[in-house]
Amino acid sequence: MNRTKPGETPRAPWIVGVSGASGTPYAAAVLRALLDAGESVDLVVSRASRLTLLDETGISFRDAHWRDDLREWLSRGADGKPDTYGVDLSGVRYWNAGDLAAGPSSGSYPTRGMLIVPASTACVAGVALGLSKDLLQRTASVTLKEGRPLVVAVRETPLGGQILRHLVTLDDAGAVVVPTSPAFYAGATHIQDLVDFVAGRILDAAGVPHTLYRRWTGEIGGGATGEAAAERPLAERPAVERPTVERPTAERPSAEPGG
């Protein structure tokens, strides 16, 4: 058991839940930015999201090797280029999505709030209905009942009436719904810029400071591409060319319906 020493500030992490919707680069960008901001993170990866991660990146996320797999995932840019980013995972704690006795399943476990990114329609429905079918949904329910910030980055299009009603339910319950829709006024010249804009808006909703995108200042043309964009301090911008990603041949994990 981790006990707080006298005079020591209790650890209060942001919970990041990754569901099975497409959009794992959004989750990676949010996780990197939280760690860069010095925040502690508790990570919950649903079973369905492992299939999406495998399909979008070729990475198999394994419980027994979560730290190595997470480092490989977060080190990649949105274009798939490996070793684009350096990451320090010392502030991360991982919880299995099937562990309903995990710390975040209780309201007495101190957290700053929760970010679900990306949020699938099944995840949105489960949280709106209070199903708590796995740790991700249970933690979201706890976050709402404790009055802590819950940001739901929904990734689906088009949005039918049923999912829209679920999103309204979450809004009424106090969650902030953030569609994963990038804007173009920030002068995007690379796929990473578009991903970082969405990640930045998710962090804005949570009140976490970051420098992921250029904010609107009221100046028309401030986000122009070309030479003006090239002058921005983006020395670590990933290369545009996407490398070939070798897909694992290992057996794919079975997904619970609708994670």
Buried (B, 14 or more C-beta within 10 A) or exposed (E): EEEEEEEEEEBBBBBBBBBBBBBBBBBBBBBBBBBBEEBBBBBBBBBBBBBBBBEBBBBBBEBEEBEEBBBBBBBBBBBBBEEBBEBEBEBBBBBBBEBBEBBBBEBEBBBBBBBBBBBBBBBBBBBBEBBBBBBBBBBBBBBBEBEBBBBBBBBBEEBEEEBEEBBEBBEEBEBBBBBBEBEEBBBBBBBBBBBBBBBBBBBBBBEBEBEBBBEEEEEEEBBEEEEEBEEBEBEEBBEEEEEEBEEEEEEEEEBBEBB
